[in-house]
Amino acid sequence: MKTVVRAFFKTLRVILGPFMLLGELVTRPKAMLRPAASQAEVDQQCASIVLYQYKTCPFCIKVRQEMRRLALNVQKLDAQQPGANRDDLVRGGGKAKVPCLKITDPAGKTQWLYESGEIIKYLRSRFAAA
């Protein structure tokens, strides 16, 4: 039974995935404009942030849309397939759940932030006024 359920959801992802990505492309928000110096500072701060995601996860799409709106150049890693990215996510964050934002402060301390709403709240509080 478990195999049948997995096969059903995999088929559903294969069918709906392209439509979700098209919807993301069509509804892409305009990026906020900052002075060049401010944008360079934001880009520098974004170097310490990584988003672990699945391409067709609706919650990941929601976070990526907000990143576009805030003009954030954050590294995005696909953690859907088994491999190094997924292993890093599980080892560091404790679970293979996306979206997950890995935030490393200047001292080298790492925070793993799950839940799209919490990630968006964090990004807005840190970068919306920058």
PASEBA-1860 file (N, C-alpha, C; in nm, 3 decimals):
! residues 130
1> MKTVVRAF> 0.082/-0.121/0.000/0.000/0.000/0.000/0.086/0.126/0.000 ~ 0.195/0.121/0.080/0.283/0.237/0.088/0.344/0.270/-0.049 ~ 0.378/0.168/-0.125/0.435/0.185/-0.259/0.334/0.251/-0.352 ~ 0.210/0.211/-0.342/0.104/0.267/-0.427/0.085/0.416/-0.396 ~ 0.085/0.451/-0.269/0.067/0.591/-0.229/0.184/0.674/-0.279 ~ 0.307/0.624/-0.262/0.424/0.696/-0.312/0.418/0.714/-0.463 ~ 0.381/0.610/-0.533/0.371/0.617/-0.679/0.266/0.720/-0.721 ~ 0.153/0.723/-0.649/0.048/0.820/-0.679/0.100/0.963/-0.665
9> FKTLRVIL> 0.166/0.993/-0.553/0.213/1.129/-0.531/0.328/1.167/-0.624 ~ 0.411/1.070/-0.659/0.519/1.098/-0.754/0.459/1.133/-0.891 ~ 0.358/1.056/-0.933/0.290/1.084/-1.060/0.223/1.221/-1.055 ~ 0.161/1.253/-0.944/0.096/1.382/-0.928/0.198/1.496/-0.940 ~ 0.315/1.479/-0.877/0.422/1.581/-0.885/0.470/1.597/-1.029 ~ 0.485/1.486/-1.099/0.532/1.491/-1.238/0.432/1.565/-1.326 ~ 0.305/1.544/-1.302/0.202/1.608/-1.383/0.183/1.755/-1.345 ~ 0.175/1.784/-1.215/0.147/1.921/-1.171/0.271/2.010/-1.165
17> GPFMLLGE> 0.389/1.951/-1.150/0.512/2.027/-1.134/0.535/2.133/-1.240 ~ 0.527/2.098/-1.369/0.549/2.200/-1.471/0.449/2.316/-1.465 ~ 0.325/2.285/-1.428/0.224/2.391/-1.417/0.256/2.484/-1.299 ~ 0.306/2.426/-1.190/0.344/2.508/-1.074/0.461/2.599/-1.109 ~ 0.560/2.546/-1.180/0.675/2.629/-1.220/0.633/2.737/-1.318 ~ 0.540/2.706/-1.408/0.488/2.807/-1.500/0.414/2.915/-1.423 ~ 0.335/2.874/-1.326/0.264/2.972/-1.242/0.360/3.062/-1.167 ~ 0.471/3.005/-1.120/0.572/3.085/-1.050/0.632/3.188/-1.146
25> LVTRPKAM> 0.659/3.146/-1.268/0.717/3.236/-1.368/0.621/3.348/-1.405 ~ 0.495/3.315/-1.425/0.395/3.412/-1.466/0.365/3.514/-1.355 ~ 0.367/3.470/-1.231/0.333/3.559/-1.119/0.457/3.617/-1.050 ~ 0.571/3.615/-1.118/0.696/3.664/-1.060/0.681/3.812/-1.020 ~ 0.707/3.843/-0.894/0.694/3.982/-0.850/0.813/4.067/-0.896 ~ 0.790/4.197/-0.901/0.898/4.290/-0.932/0.989/4.301/-0.811 ~ 1.117/4.308/-0.838/1.214/4.323/-0.729/1.216/4.467/-0.681 ~ 1.232/4.484/-0.550/1.244/4.619/-0.497/1.377/4.678/-0.543
33> LRPAASQA> 1.378/4.808/-0.561/1.499/4.876/-0.606/1.569/4.941/-0.488 ~ 1.699/4.919/-0.481/1.781/4.979/-0.377/1.895/5.054/-0.446 ~ 1.952/5.152/-0.378/2.074/5.212/-0.432/2.182/5.104/-0.444 ~ 2.274/5.121/-0.537/2.376/5.019/-0.566/2.455/4.980/-0.442 ~ 2.490/5.076/-0.359/2.567/5.045/-0.238/2.486/4.961/-0.140 ~ 2.358/4.993/-0.126/2.271/4.915/-0.037/2.252/4.773/-0.090 ~ 2.234/4.761/-0.223/2.217/4.627/-0.281/2.344/4.545/-0.265 ~ 2.459/4.607/-0.278/2.585/4.535/-0.260/2.598/4.485/-0.117
41> EVDQQCAS> 2.555/4.566/-0.020/2.559/4.523/0.121/2.463/4.408/0.145 ~ 2.343/4.415/0.086/2.245/4.308/0.099/2.300/4.180/0.036 ~ 2.361/4.192/-0.081/2.420/4.075/-0.148/2.528/4.012/-0.061 ~ 2.607/4.094/0.005/2.712/4.044/0.093/2.650/3.968/0.211 ~ 2.543/4.022/0.268/2.474/3.955/0.379/2.410/3.824/0.333 ~ 2.362/3.821/0.209/2.297/3.701/0.156/2.397/3.587/0.132 ~ 2.525/3.618/0.128/2.626/3.514/0.108/2.627/3.416/0.225 ~ 2.575/3.455/0.339/2.574/3.366/0.456/2.439/3.296/0.474
49> IVLYQYKT> 2.355/3.300/0.371/2.222/3.239/0.377/2.208/3.138/0.263 ~ 2.150/3.022/0.294/2.125/2.919/0.194/1.982/2.869/0.211 ~ 1.910/2.854/0.100/1.775/2.799/0.103/1.779/2.656/0.051 ~ 1.738/2.562/0.135/1.721/2.423/0.093/1.576/2.411/0.049 ~ 1.554/2.355/-0.070/1.421/2.359/-0.131/1.397/2.240/-0.222 ~ 1.271/2.225/-0.264/1.232/2.139/-0.375/1.177/2.234/-0.480 ~ 1.205/2.210/-0.605/1.161/2.303/-0.710/1.010/2.323/-0.714 ~ 0.932/2.215/-0.699/0.788/2.227/-0.715/0.711/2.228/-0.584
57> CPFCIKVR> 0.778/2.245/-0.473/0.710/2.256/-0.344/0.640/2.392/-0.337 ~ 0.509/2.396/-0.313/0.439/2.525/-0.312/0.490/2.621/-0.203 ~ 0.536/2.567/-0.091/0.588/2.653/0.015/0.725/2.710/-0.023 ~ 0.803/2.630/-0.096/0.932/2.678/-0.145/0.911/2.787/-0.251 ~ 0.811/2.768/-0.336/0.779/2.869/-0.437/0.741/3.000/-0.368 ~ 0.664/2.990/-0.264/0.622/3.109/-0.186/0.744/3.183/-0.132 ~ 0.842/3.111/-0.079/0.964/3.172/-0.025/1.047/3.233/-0.139 ~ 1.061/3.161/-0.250/1.137/3.214/-0.364/1.074/3.341/-0.419
65> QEMRRLAL> 0.942/3.347/-0.422/0.873/3.468/-0.469/0.906/3.587/-0.378 ~ 0.908/3.563/-0.249/0.942/3.671/-0.155/1.088/3.713/-0.172 ~ 1.175/3.618/-0.196/1.315/3.650/-0.219/1.330/3.738/-0.344 ~ 1.253/3.708/-0.446/1.256/3.791/-0.567/1.205/3.932/-0.536 ~ 1.095/3.939/-0.463/1.037/4.069/-0.430/1.136/4.154/-0.351 ~ 1.212/4.090/-0.261/1.310/4.162/-0.179/1.446/4.176/-0.248 ~ 1.459/4.126/-0.371/1.583/4.133/-0.449/1.701/4.070/-0.373 ~ 1.679/3.947/-0.326/1.782/3.877/-0.250/1.849/3.772/-0.337
73> NVQKLDAQ> 1.980/3.774/-0.340/2.058/3.675/-0.415/2.105/3.567/-0.319 ~ 2.014/3.478/-0.286/2.040/3.371/-0.190/2.068/3.243/-0.267 ~ 2.169/3.169/-0.223/2.198/3.040/-0.284/2.084/2.944/-0.255 ~ 2.039/2.873/-0.358/1.930/2.776/-0.345/1.984/2.637/-0.376 ~ 1.960/2.544/-0.286/2.006/2.407/-0.304/1.886/2.313/-0.308 ~ 1.883/2.225/-0.408/1.775/2.128/-0.420/1.804/2.010/-0.328 ~ 1.714/1.983/-0.237/1.733/1.875/-0.139/1.633/1.762/-0.159 ~ 1.570/1.758/-0.277/1.467/1.656/-0.299/1.526/1.517/-0.318
81> QPGANRDD> 1.630/1.507/-0.396/1.691/1.376/-0.423/1.797/1.344/-0.318 ~ 1.815/1.217/-0.288/1.924/1.179/-0.196/2.058/1.227/-0.251 ~ 2.140/1.278/-0.163/2.271/1.328/-0.205/2.327/1.422/-0.101 ~ 2.430/1.495/-0.139/2.502/1.582/-0.046/2.412/1.691/0.013 ~ 2.330/1.756/-0.071/2.244/1.865/-0.020/2.145/1.814/0.084 ~ 2.082/1.703/0.054/1.984/1.645/0.147/2.053/1.599/0.276 ~ 2.172/1.538/0.261/2.247/1.493/0.378/2.286/1.611/0.467 ~ 2.330/1.721/0.405/2.365/1.842/0.482/2.243/1.896/0.557
89> LVRGGGKA> 2.129/1.896/0.491/2.005/1.944/0.553/1.968/1.860/0.674 ~ 1.973/1.729/0.660/1.936/1.640/0.771/2.038/1.649/0.883 ~ 2.166/1.652/0.849/2.272/1.658/0.950/2.267/1.792/1.026 ~ 2.250/1.901/0.954/2.251/2.032/1.019/2.120/2.070/1.083 ~ 2.010/2.054/1.008/1.880/2.097/1.057/1.805/1.993/1.135 ~ 1.842/1.867/1.116/1.778/1.761/1.193/1.665/1.690/1.122 ~ 1.618/1.743/1.010/1.510/1.675/0.937/1.513/1.716/0.789 ~ 1.460/1.629/0.706/1.455/1.653/0.561/1.324/1.722/0.527
97> KVPCLKIT> 1.308/1.842/0.575/1.186/1.920/0.554/1.223/2.050/0.485 ~ 1.146/2.087/0.385/1.171/2.212/0.313/1.045/2.297/0.313 ~ 1.058/2.426/0.295/1.181/2.501/0.281/1.253/2.513/0.414 ~ 1.384/2.525/0.404/1.468/2.544/0.522/1.574/2.648/0.488 ~ 1.586/2.746/0.572/1.684/2.852/0.552/1.798/2.832/0.651 ~ 1.918/2.816/0.597/2.038/2.802/0.681/2.102/2.940/0.690 ~ 2.111/2.990/0.813/2.164/3.124/0.837/2.291/3.110/0.920 ~ 2.402/3.160/0.867/2.529/3.155/0.938/2.568/3.297/0.975
105> DPAGKTQW> 2.586/3.321/1.105/2.624/3.456/1.149/2.776/3.476/1.134 ~ 2.822/3.600/1.150/2.966/3.627/1.133/3.056/3.546/1.226 ~ 3.005/3.505/1.340/3.084/3.425/1.435/3.091/3.278/1.393 ~ 3.013/3.240/1.290/3.014/3.103/1.243/2.904/3.016/1.301 ~ 2.818/3.074/1.385/2.706/2.999/1.443/2.596/2.984/1.337 ~ 2.541/2.863/1.327/2.441/2.835/1.224/2.304/2.815/1.287 ~ 2.205/2.876/1.223/2.065/2.861/1.263/1.990/2.800/1.145 ~ 1.905/2.704/1.171/1.824/2.640/1.067/1.680/2.681/1.090
113> LYESGEII> 1.621/2.748/0.993/1.486/2.802/1.007/1.392/2.729/0.911 ~ 1.293/2.661/0.967/1.193/2.589/0.888/1.064/2.671/0.883 ~ 0.971/2.628/0.801/0.838/2.689/0.785/0.845/2.814/0.698 ~ 0.772/2.812/0.589/0.776/2.923/0.493/0.735/3.056/0.557 ~ 0.635/3.054/0.642/0.592/3.178/0.707/0.699/3.239/0.795 ~ 0.770/3.155/0.869/0.878/3.203/0.955/0.996/3.253/0.872 ~ 1.025/3.185/0.763/1.134/3.228/0.675/1.103/3.363/0.614 ~ 0.982/3.380/0.565/0.942/3.508/0.505/0.944/3.619/0.609
121> KYLRSRFA> 0.896/3.590/0.727/0.898/3.689/0.836/1.042/3.732/0.866 ~ 1.133/3.635/0.874/1.274/3.665/0.899/1.332/3.751/0.786 ~ 1.308/3.711/0.661/1.363/3.786/0.547/1.310/3.928/0.542 ~ 1.183/3.946/0.568/1.125/4.081/0.568/1.184/4.166/0.680 ~ 1.198/4.107/0.797/1.250/4.185/0.911/1.397/4.225/0.889 ~ 1.470/4.141/0.821/1.612/4.168/0.799/1.640/4.253/0.675 ~ 1.561/4.235/0.568/1.598/4.297/0.440/1.496/4.395/0.383 ~ 1.374/4.400/0.432/1.272/4.486/0.371/1.308/4.633/0.386
129> AA> 1.368/4.672/0.495/1.400/4.814/0.516/1.541/4.849/0.471 ~ 1.618/4.748/0.429/1.759/4.771/0.392/1.772/4.857/0.269
END
